[in-house]
Amino acid sequence: MNLQAKIKSIKLPPALKSRNYRLFFAGQGISLIGNWMTQVATIWLVYHLSDSPWMLGVVGFTSQIPTLILLPFAGVFIDRWNRHRVIIATQVLAMVQSLALAFLALTGVVNIWQILVLSFFQGAINAFDAPARQAFVPEIVDKKEDLANAIALNASMFNGARLIGPAIAGLLIATIGSSYCFLIDGLSYIAVIAGLLAMKIKPRQIAATNTKPLQRLKEGFVYAFGFPPIRAILILLSLVSFAGMSHTILVPIFATKILHGDAETLGFLMAASGVGAFSGAIYLIGRKSVVGIGKLIAISPAVMGFGLIGFGLSRVLWLSLIMMLFVGWGFIIQFAAGNTFLQTIVEDDKRGRVMSIYTMAFFGVTPFGNLVAGGLANYIGSPNTVILGGIICILAAIVFSKQLPALKHLVRPIYQKMGLIS
């Protein structure tokens, strides 16, 4: 029995039966561990250099504001460009960025302004990489019905790395320093690039058009915000990203000042969030259909909000770890379920633009939440800031739940046309 026959005989998740997706999954899985190590090491290094919640917010803002500015235009070009080549280019540039940060840290010359510049550069790369990667998934899955499984696997891969990466980073920072986290991240991109180069991609048919980029940008926004189900999901994600995800820049303060721990404590807190998110992603992998996913999208921000309130009130590590499980589960269910829904119903010629807007609702809005949270923490304290974010997440979930019956009525004809329901 040859290798191909052996692979087919193994009971794999449907998406992993596609060769190109297997290459994508393996390469990204290794690299994402390095990405999470760098995220933890960066916030630790910034807090070590500045001892300032405000500076944590500034670095978070700087790393993501380019995404907000560039994402809408990136979506327009991604609908017209070869997505495979775009991702190869972004991964090479991201590797250069990580290795530059590693060099500065290892030589001992790193300071805040250098971190700000490199964070800005990484944000610009992400503006093209994130929507291109999401829009690329349908091209590397052989069967369209396996798309939901592929998106759920992506979420599990992302959060498996989110579980492993911070834990490793916490141990490395505590023993040999944050510099090596950046170095490992830079080297991990080799796996992604190798996987991408090994793929065999069928040329995508791109319809000829004379429409100007700004007009295509407008078409994308009109399409996304003109259909209430898409609009509601985008607004919900924006609110949760603004109010809920800002807790990530305040975690070093909880680890040191509130829980009286160190870098290892930070790693445990981030890993706990990853465990919750990973369990949520595994649950989504087991779902047979996108039908009924609206209820999950409605419930998940409330679960996240509950976790944030509990985390803000906690003063002991074991309770904080449990609350972070809820935070991770709630966010990944909302983000991945929303992604699955949009990828299922969106028209392919608008996929890049819609996914860029969806990515902007997360990456583009989060920096403003980081900036507000960093400033607010100086006045009302980090715990109260996180609790306030949790309350906003719960209120957003309530509003979306009230809209859900009307949204289901609009989506039903699309599901019927696709044969998902009778």
C-alpha positions as CSV (number, residue, x, y, z in Angstrom):
1,M,0.0,0.0,0.0
2,N,1.5,3.3,-1.1
3,L,1.6,6.4,1.1
4,Q,-1.4,8.0,-0.6
5,A,-3.5,4.9,-0.1
6,K,-2.5,4.7,3.6
7,I,-3.5,8.3,4.1
8,K,-6.9,7.7,2.5
9,S,-7.4,4.6,4.8
10,I,-6.9,6.7,7.9
11,K,-10.1,8.3,9.3
12,L,-9.0,11.9,9.2
13,P,-11.1,15.0,9.7
14,P,-12.6,15.7,6.3
15,A,-10.5,18.8,5.5
16,L,-7.2,17.0,6.3
17,K,-7.9,14.6,3.4
18,S,-7.0,17.5,1.1
19,R,-3.2,17.4,0.5
20,N,-2.8,21.2,0.2
21,Y,-4.7,21.8,3.4
22,R,-2.6,19.2,5.3
23,L,0.6,21.1,4.2
24,F,-1.1,24.4,5.3
25,F,-2.2,23.0,8.6
26,A,1.2,21.5,9.5
27,G,3.2,24.6,8.6
28,Q,0.9,27.0,10.3
29,G,0.7,24.8,13.4
30,I,4.4,25.1,14.0
31,S,4.7,28.8,13.2
32,L,1.7,29.8,15.4
33,I,3.4,28.4,18.5
34,G,6.3,30.8,17.7
35,N,3.8,33.7,17.2
36,W,2.3,33.2,20.6
37,M,5.7,33.0,22.2
38,T,6.5,36.4,20.6
39,Q,3.3,37.9,21.8
40,V,3.9,36.9,25.4
41,A,7.6,37.9,25.3
42,T,6.8,41.3,23.8
43,I,4.2,42.4,26.4
44,W,6.6,41.1,29.1
45,L,9.6,42.9,27.6
46,V,7.6,46.2,27.3
47,Y,6.3,46.0,30.8
48,H,9.8,45.2,32.0
49,L,11.3,48.2,30.2
50,S,8.5,50.7,31.0
51,D,6.6,49.4,34.1
52,S,3.6,51.2,32.6
53,P,0.1,50.0,31.8
54,W,-0.3,52.9,29.4
55,M,2.8,51.8,27.4
56,L,1.3,48.3,27.1
57,G,-1.7,49.9,25.5
58,V,0.4,52.0,23.2
59,V,2.4,49.0,21.9
60,G,-0.9,47.1,21.4
61,F,-2.3,50.1,19.5
62,T,0.8,50.4,17.4
63,S,0.9,46.8,16.4
64,Q,-2.7,46.8,15.2
65,I,-3.5,50.3,13.9
66,P,-1.9,49.6,10.5
67,T,-4.3,46.7,10.1
68,L,-7.3,49.0,10.6
69,I,-6.0,51.4,7.9
70,L,-4.8,48.9,5.3
71,L,-7.3,46.0,5.7
72,P,-10.1,47.4,3.5
73,F,-7.7,48.0,0.6
74,A,-6.0,44.7,1.2
75,G,-9.3,42.9,0.7
76,V,-9.8,44.6,-2.7
77,F,-6.4,43.5,-3.9
78,I,-6.7,40.0,-2.5
79,D,-9.8,39.5,-4.6
80,R,-7.6,40.3,-7.6
81,W,-4.2,38.8,-6.7
82,N,-2.9,35.3,-6.4
83,R,-3.6,34.6,-2.7
84,H,-1.0,31.8,-2.6
85,R,1.8,34.2,-3.5
86,V,0.5,36.9,-1.2
87,I,0.7,34.5,1.8
88,I,4.3,33.4,0.8
89,A,5.4,37.1,0.7
90,T,3.8,38.0,4.0
91,Q,5.3,35.0,5.8
92,V,8.8,35.9,4.5
93,L,8.4,39.5,5.7
94,A,7.1,38.3,9.1
95,M,10.1,36.1,9.5
96,V,12.4,39.1,8.8
97,Q,10.5,41.1,11.4
98,S,10.8,38.4,14.1
99,L,14.5,37.8,13.4
100,A,15.2,41.6,13.6
101,L,13.5,41.7,17.0
102,A,15.5,38.7,18.1
103,F,18.8,40.4,17.1
104,L,18.0,43.6,19.0
105,A,17.0,41.6,22.1
106,L,19.9,39.2,22.0
107,T,22.4,42.1,21.6
108,G,20.9,44.0,24.5
109,V,20.2,47.2,22.6
110,V,16.4,46.8,22.3
111,N,14.3,49.7,23.6
112,I,10.6,50.8,23.4
113,W,10.8,52.8,20.2
114,Q,12.3,49.9,18.3
115,I,9.5,47.6,19.5
116,L,7.0,50.2,18.4
117,V,8.5,50.4,14.9
118,L,8.7,46.6,14.5
119,S,5.2,46.2,15.9
120,F,3.9,48.7,13.3
121,F,5.6,46.8,10.6
122,Q,4.1,43.5,11.7
123,G,0.7,45.1,11.8
124,A,1.1,46.2,8.2
125,I,2.0,42.6,7.2
126,N,-1.0,41.2,9.1
127,A,-3.3,43.5,7.1
128,F,-2.6,41.5,4.0
129,D,-1.8,38.2,5.6
130,A,-4.9,37.6,7.7
131,P,-7.6,38.1,5.1
132,A,-5.5,36.4,2.4
133,R,-5.1,33.4,4.6
134,Q,-8.8,33.2,5.4
135,A,-9.9,33.7,1.8
136,F,-7.3,31.1,0.7
137,V,-8.8,28.2,2.7
138,P,-11.6,27.4,0.2
139,E,-8.8,27.1,-2.5
140,I,-7.0,24.3,-0.6
141,V,-10.0,22.2,0.4
142,D,-11.0,19.7,-2.2
143,K,-14.7,19.6,-1.3
144,K,-16.8,22.6,-0.5
145,E,-18.7,20.7,2.2
146,D,-15.4,20.3,4.1
147,L,-14.9,24.1,4.4
148,A,-16.6,24.4,7.8
149,N,-14.4,21.6,9.1
150,A,-11.3,23.3,7.8
151,I,-12.2,26.6,9.5
152,A,-12.8,24.7,12.8
153,L,-9.5,23.0,12.4
154,N,-7.8,26.4,11.8
155,A,-9.3,27.5,15.1
156,S,-8.1,24.4,16.9
157,M,-4.6,24.9,15.4
158,F,-4.6,28.6,16.4
159,N,-5.7,27.7,20.0
160,G,-3.5,24.6,20.3
161,A,-0.6,27.0,19.6
162,R,-2.2,29.5,22.0
163,L,-2.0,26.8,24.7
164,I,1.5,25.6,24.0
165,G,3.2,28.9,23.0
166,P,2.5,31.0,26.1
167,A,3.5,28.1,28.4
168,I,6.8,27.7,26.7
169,A,7.3,31.4,26.6
170,G,6.7,31.8,30.3
171,L,9.3,29.1,31.0
172,L,11.9,30.5,28.6
173,I,11.5,34.1,29.9
174,A,11.9,32.9,33.5
175,T,15.0,30.8,32.7
176,I,17.0,32.3,29.7
177,G,15.1,35.5,28.8
178,S,12.6,36.8,26.3
179,S,15.2,37.1,23.4
180,Y,15.0,33.4,22.6
181,C,11.2,33.5,22.1
182,F,11.7,36.0,19.3
183,L,14.5,33.8,17.7
184,I,12.4,30.6,17.8
185,D,9.4,32.5,16.3
186,G,11.6,33.7,13.4
187,L,12.9,30.3,12.7
188,S,9.4,28.7,12.9
189,Y,8.4,30.5,9.7
190,I,10.6,28.2,7.7
191,A,8.0,25.4,8.2
192,V,5.2,27.6,6.9
193,I,7.1,28.8,3.8
194,A,8.2,25.2,3.0
195,G,4.6,24.0,3.3
196,L,3.3,26.8,1.0
197,L,6.0,26.2,-1.6
198,A,5.1,22.4,-1.7
199,M,1.4,23.1,-2.5
200,K,0.0,22.5,-6.0
201,I,-2.7,25.2,-6.5
202,K,-5.1,25.2,-9.4
203,P,-5.2,28.7,-11.0
204,R,-8.2,30.7,-9.7
205,Q,-10.5,32.2,-12.3
206,I,-10.5,36.0,-11.8
207,A,-13.1,37.8,-13.9
208,A,-11.8,40.7,-15.8
209,T,-13.1,44.1,-14.6
210,N,-12.5,47.8,-15.2
211,T,-13.8,48.8,-11.9
212,K,-11.5,51.1,-9.9
213,P,-10.1,49.9,-6.6
214,L,-12.1,52.5,-4.6
215,Q,-15.3,51.5,-6.3
216,R,-14.6,47.8,-5.5
217,L,-13.9,48.8,-1.9
218,K,-17.3,50.5,-1.8
219,E,-18.9,47.5,-3.3
220,G,-17.4,45.3,-0.6
221,F,-18.7,47.5,2.3
222,V,-22.2,47.9,0.7
223,Y,-22.4,44.1,0.2
224,A,-21.2,43.3,3.8
225,F,-23.2,46.0,5.7
226,G,-26.2,45.8,3.4
227,F,-27.1,42.3,4.4
228,P,-28.3,42.3,8.1
229,P,-26.9,38.9,9.2
230,I,-23.4,39.9,8.0
231,R,-23.7,43.4,9.5
232,A,-24.9,42.0,12.9
233,I,-21.9,39.6,13.1
234,L,-19.4,42.3,12.2
235,I,-20.9,44.7,14.8
236,L,-20.9,42.1,17.5
237,L,-17.3,41.1,16.8
238,S,-16.2,44.8,16.8
239,L,-17.8,45.3,20.3
240,V,-16.3,42.2,21.8
241,S,-12.9,43.0,20.3
242,F,-13.0,46.6,21.6
243,A,-14.2,45.8,25.1
244,G,-13.2,42.2,25.7
245,M,-9.9,41.5,24.0
246,S,-8.1,44.5,25.7
247,H,-7.6,42.3,28.7
248,T,-4.6,40.7,26.9
249,I,-2.4,43.7,27.4
250,L,-3.3,43.9,31.1
251,V,-2.4,40.3,31.9
252,P,1.2,41.1,32.9
253,I,-0.2,43.4,35.6
254,F,-2.5,40.7,36.9
255,A,0.4,38.2,36.9
256,T,2.8,40.4,38.9
257,K,0.9,43.0,40.9
258,I,-2.4,41.2,41.7
259,L,-1.5,37.5,41.7
260,H,2.1,38.3,42.9
261,G,3.7,36.0,40.3
262,D,6.2,36.2,37.6
263,A,6.7,35.5,33.8
264,E,5.8,31.8,34.5
265,T,2.4,33.0,36.0
266,L,1.8,35.1,32.8
267,G,2.5,32.0,30.7
268,F,0.0,30.0,32.8
269,L,-2.7,32.6,32.4
270,M,-2.3,32.9,28.7
271,A,-2.2,29.1,28.4
272,A,-5.4,28.8,30.4
273,S,-7.2,31.0,27.9
274,G,-5.7,28.8,25.2
275,V,-7.1,25.6,26.8
276,G,-10.6,27.2,26.8
277,A,-10.3,28.3,23.2
278,F,-8.9,24.9,22.1
279,S,-11.8,23.1,23.7
280,G,-14.2,25.4,21.9
281,A,-12.4,24.8,18.6
282,I,-12.6,21.0,19.1
283,Y,-16.3,21.3,19.8
284,L,-16.7,23.2,16.5
285,I,-14.8,20.5,14.6
286,G,-17.4,17.9,15.7
287,R,-20.3,20.0,14.3
288,K,-21.8,18.4,11.2
289,S,-23.2,21.6,9.7
290,V,-23.3,25.4,9.8
291,V,-27.0,25.3,10.5
292,G,-27.8,26.4,14.0
293,I,-24.5,28.2,14.5
294,G,-26.3,31.5,15.2
295,K,-27.2,30.4,18.7
296,L,-23.5,29.7,19.5
297,I,-22.5,33.2,18.1
298,A,-25.2,34.7,20.4
299,I,-24.2,32.8,23.6
300,S,-20.4,33.0,23.3
301,P,-19.8,36.8,24.1
302,A,-21.9,36.3,27.3
303,V,-19.6,33.4,28.3
304,M,-16.6,35.5,27.6
305,G,-18.0,38.4,29.6
306,F,-18.7,36.2,32.6
307,G,-15.1,35.0,32.5
308,L,-13.8,38.5,32.3
309,I,-15.8,39.7,35.3
310,G,-14.7,36.7,37.3
311,F,-11.0,37.3,36.3
312,G,-11.2,40.9,37.3
313,L,-12.6,40.0,40.7
314,S,-10.2,37.1,41.4
315,R,-7.2,37.5,43.7
316,V,-6.0,33.8,43.6
317,L,-4.3,32.0,40.7
318,W,-6.5,28.9,40.6
319,L,-9.7,31.0,40.2
320,S,-8.1,33.3,37.6
321,L,-7.0,30.3,35.6
322,I,-10.6,28.9,35.6
323,M,-12.0,32.3,34.5
324,M,-9.5,32.5,31.6
325,L,-10.9,29.1,30.4
326,F,-14.3,30.8,30.0
327,V,-12.7,33.9,28.3
328,G,-10.9,31.7,25.7
329,W,-13.9,29.5,25.0
330,G,-16.3,32.4,24.6
331,F,-14.1,34.3,22.2
332,I,-13.0,31.5,19.9
333,I,-16.6,30.2,19.6
334,Q,-17.7,33.6,18.5
335,F,-14.8,34.3,16.1
336,A,-14.6,30.9,14.5
337,A,-18.4,30.4,14.3
338,G,-18.8,33.8,12.7
339,N,-16.0,33.0,10.3
340,T,-17.6,29.7,9.3
341,F,-21.0,31.4,8.7
342,L,-19.5,34.1,6.5
343,Q,-17.3,31.8,4.5
344,T,-20.4,29.6,3.9
345,I,-22.8,32.3,2.6
346,V,-20.4,34.9,1.0
347,E,-20.1,35.1,-2.8
348,D,-16.6,34.0,-3.9
349,D,-15.8,37.2,-5.9
350,K,-16.3,39.2,-2.8
351,R,-14.7,36.8,-0.3
352,G,-11.5,38.7,0.1
353,R,-13.2,42.0,0.8
354,V,-15.7,40.5,3.2
355,M,-13.0,38.6,5.1
356,S,-10.9,41.7,5.2
357,I,-13.8,43.6,6.8
358,Y,-14.3,40.7,9.2
359,T,-10.6,40.7,10.1
360,M,-10.8,44.5,10.5
361,A,-13.6,44.1,13.0
362,F,-11.1,42.2,15.2
363,F,-7.6,43.4,14.5
364,G,-8.6,46.9,13.5
365,V,-10.8,47.6,16.5
366,T,-8.7,45.9,19.1
367,P,-5.9,48.6,19.1
368,F,-8.4,51.2,20.2
369,G,-9.6,49.0,22.9
370,N,-6.0,48.4,24.0
371,L,-5.4,52.2,24.1
372,V,-8.5,52.9,26.1
373,A,-7.9,50.0,28.5
374,G,-4.3,51.0,29.0
375,G,-5.4,54.6,29.9
376,L,-8.4,53.6,31.9
377,A,-6.3,51.1,34.0
378,N,-4.3,54.1,35.2
379,Y,-7.4,55.7,36.7
380,I,-9.8,52.9,37.8
381,G,-7.3,50.0,38.0
382,S,-6.8,47.0,35.8
383,P,-9.4,44.8,37.6
384,N,-12.2,47.3,37.1
385,T,-11.2,47.9,33.5
386,V,-11.5,44.1,32.8
387,I,-14.8,43.9,34.6
388,L,-16.2,46.8,32.6
389,G,-15.2,45.0,29.4
390,G,-17.0,41.9,30.6
391,I,-20.2,43.8,31.2
392,I,-20.1,45.3,27.7
393,C,-19.6,41.7,26.2
394,I,-22.7,40.5,28.0
395,L,-24.8,43.4,26.9
396,A,-23.7,42.9,23.3
397,A,-24.7,39.2,23.5
398,I,-28.2,40.2,24.8
399,V,-28.8,42.6,21.9
400,F,-27.6,40.1,19.3
401,S,-29.8,37.4,20.8
402,K,-32.9,39.6,20.3
403,Q,-32.0,40.1,16.6
404,L,-31.5,36.4,16.0
405,P,-35.0,35.3,14.9
406,A,-35.1,38.0,12.2
407,L,-31.6,37.1,11.0
408,K,-32.5,33.4,10.7
409,H,-35.4,34.3,8.5
410,L,-33.1,36.1,6.1
411,V,-30.5,33.3,6.0
412,R,-33.0,30.4,5.5
413,P,-33.3,30.9,1.7
414,I,-29.5,30.8,1.3
415,Y,-29.3,27.6,3.2
416,Q,-32.1,26.1,1.1
417,K,-30.4,27.1,-2.1
418,M,-27.2,25.4,-0.9
419,G,-29.1,22.2,0.1
420,L,-28.2,22.6,3.8
421,I,-31.9,22.5,4.8
422,S,-35.0,21.3,3.1
